[in-house]
Structures are given as structure tokens and as C-alpha cells.
Amino acid sequence: MLALVFIAVAYVFVNVAIVLAIAAVAFVVCLVGLPIIFAATWRR
């Protein structure tokens, strides 16, 4: 029973970690990309 609980907790932890990693990457891409897009549109 304890093993099942551990597996469930590990599964949830991995899912949360993946979501956080994707969110962090998306946030960094937006943070870096927005000034570049803004500068590119501003020059035109």
C-alpha cells in the first residue's frame, strides 16, 4: 500500500515538474522574444 502511495506521489511530482519546466521555458522565451519583436516592429 505504501508503495502505491509513493508511486502516486512521484507521478504527481513528475507531472508538476514537467508543467513548471514548460511554463518556465515559455516565460523565458516571452521575456527574451518580446523586446526583440518590439524592436523589430519599432524600426519599421
MDTraj code that builds the backbone (N, CA, C; nanometers):
import mdtraj as md
import numpy as np

residues = "MET LEU ALA LEU VAL PHE ILE ALA VAL ALA TYR VAL PHE VAL ASN VAL ALA ILE VAL LEU ALA ILE ALA ALA VAL ALA PHE VAL VAL CYS LEU VAL GLY LEU PRO ILE ILE PHE ALA ALA THR TRP ARG ARG".split()
xyz = np.array([
    [0.0841, -0.1213, 0.0000],
    [0.0000, 0.0000, 0.0000],
    [0.0873, 0.1259, 0.0000],
    [0.1912, 0.1223, 0.0825],
    [0.2818, 0.2373, 0.0926],
    [0.3529, 0.2614, -0.0400],
    [0.3826, 0.1524, -0.1097],
    [0.4486, 0.1644, -0.2403],
    [0.3578, 0.2347, -0.3410],
    [0.2292, 0.2026, -0.3365],
    [0.1324, 0.2658, -0.4275],
    [0.1230, 0.4159, -0.4009],
    [0.1212, 0.4526, -0.2739],
    [0.1168, 0.5944, -0.2357],
    [0.2420, 0.6653, -0.2853],
    [0.3576, 0.6010, -0.2676],
    [0.4849, 0.6586, -0.3124],
    [0.4860, 0.6785, -0.4635],
    [0.4352, 0.5785, -0.5374],
    [0.4283, 0.5875, -0.6839],
    [0.3361, 0.7016, -0.7257],
    [0.2217, 0.7140, -0.6584],
    [0.1257, 0.8199, -0.6897],
    [0.1869, 0.9574, -0.6648],
    [0.2549, 0.9723, -0.5510],
    [0.3197, 1.0992, -0.5163],
    [0.4294, 1.1325, -0.6170],
    [0.5089, 1.0321, -0.6538],
    [0.6156, 1.0523, -0.7513],
    [0.5585, 1.0921, -0.8871],
    [0.4475, 1.0279, -0.9258],
    [0.3816, 1.0575, -1.0538],
    [0.3324, 1.2022, -1.0579],
    [0.2661, 1.2448, -0.9505],
    [0.2170, 1.3825, -0.9413],
    [0.3339, 1.4803, -0.9426],
    [0.4398, 1.4480, -0.8682],
    [0.5575, 1.5345, -0.8606],
    [0.6215, 1.5526, -0.9973],
    [0.6327, 1.4419, -1.0729],
    [0.6915, 1.4476, -1.2071],
    [0.6052, 1.5327, -1.2996],
    [0.4725, 1.5146, -1.2927],
    [0.3816, 1.5934, -1.3770],
    [0.3924, 1.7428, -1.3460],
    [0.3953, 1.7766, -1.2176],
    [0.4080, 1.9164, -1.1752],
    [0.5415, 1.9740, -1.2218],
    [0.6477, 1.8947, -1.2096],
    [0.7808, 1.9397, -1.2515],
    [0.7846, 1.9667, -1.4016],
    [0.7202, 1.8795, -1.4804],
    [0.7157, 1.8973, -1.6262],
    [0.6393, 2.0244, -1.6618],
    [0.5240, 2.0445, -1.5981],
    [0.4430, 2.1640, -1.6238],
    [0.5200, 2.2905, -1.5866],
    [0.5870, 2.2879, -1.4718],
    [0.6664, 2.4033, -1.4279],
    [0.7814, 2.4309, -1.5244],
    [0.8453, 2.3251, -1.5733],
    [0.9556, 2.3413, -1.6678],
    [0.9067, 2.4041, -1.7981],
    [0.7923, 2.3562, -1.8482],
    [0.7343, 2.4118, -1.9716],
    [0.6967, 2.5583, -1.9508],
    [0.6360, 2.5883, -1.8355],
    [0.5963, 2.7254, -1.8037],
    [0.7191, 2.8162, -1.7936],
    [0.8256, 2.7665, -1.7316],
    [0.9486, 2.8442, -1.7168],
    [1.0111, 2.8736, -1.8529],
    [1.0148, 2.7729, -1.9401],
    [1.0700, 2.7911, -2.0748],
    [0.9869, 2.8915, -2.1533],
    [0.8538, 2.8783, -2.1461],
    [0.7644, 2.9705, -2.2166],
    [0.7835, 3.1131, -2.1650],
    [0.7988, 3.1279, -2.0327],
    [0.8176, 3.2596, -1.9716],
    [0.9479, 3.3235, -2.0186],
    [1.0556, 3.2443, -2.0213],
    [1.1860, 3.2951, -2.0661],
    [1.1811, 3.3338, -2.2134],
    [1.1158, 3.2495, -2.2952],
    [1.1032, 3.2788, -2.4386],
    [1.0269, 3.4091, -2.4598],
    [0.9177, 3.4272, -2.3853],
    [0.8401, 3.5515, -2.3955],
    [0.9241, 3.6706, -2.3500],
    [0.9952, 3.6534, -2.2388],
    [1.0756, 3.7614, -2.1820],
    [1.1849, 3.8048, -2.2793],
    [1.2476, 3.7078, -2.3460],
    [1.3550, 3.7378, -2.4409],
    [1.2977, 3.7816, -2.5757],
    [1.1886, 3.7182, -2.6183],
    [1.1310, 3.7419, -2.7509],
    [1.0587, 3.8742, -2.7649],
    [0.9884, 3.9176, -2.6617],
    [0.9085, 4.0400, -2.6709],
    [0.9910, 4.1640, -2.7047],
    [1.1027, 4.1901, -2.6359],
    [1.1839, 4.3075, -2.6729],
    [1.2369, 4.3004, -2.8159],
    [1.2714, 4.1782, -2.8612],
    [1.3223, 4.1604, -2.9979],
    [1.2124, 4.1913, -3.0996],
    [1.0923, 4.1380, -3.0754],
    [0.9783, 4.1640, -3.1647],
    [0.9439, 4.3131, -3.1627],
    [0.9448, 4.3716, -3.0434],
    [0.9121, 4.5137, -3.0289],
    [1.0138, 4.6004, -3.1028],
    [1.1419, 4.5654, -3.0904],
    [1.2484, 4.6405, -3.1578],
    [1.2367, 4.6256, -3.3091],
    [1.2034, 4.5061, -3.3546],
    [1.1907, 4.4801, -3.4986],
    [1.0748, 4.5600, -3.5574],
    [0.9624, 4.5644, -3.4859],
    [0.8466, 4.6391, -3.5356],
    [0.8704, 4.7894, -3.5227],
    [0.9478, 4.8306, -3.4212],
    [0.9718, 4.9734, -3.3977],
    [1.0579, 5.0328, -3.5097],
    [1.1538, 4.9511, -3.5637],
    [1.2427, 5.0002, -3.6696],
    [1.1658, 5.0289, -3.7982],
    [1.0651, 4.9473, -3.8274],
    [0.9829, 4.9699, -3.9461],
    [0.8934, 5.0892, -3.9211],
])
top = md.Topology()
chain = top.add_chain()
for i, resn in enumerate(residues, 1):
    res = top.add_residue(resn, chain, resSeq=i)
    for name in ("N", "CA", "C"):
        top.add_atom(name, md.element.get_by_symbol(name[0]), res)
traj = md.Trajectory(xyz[None], top)
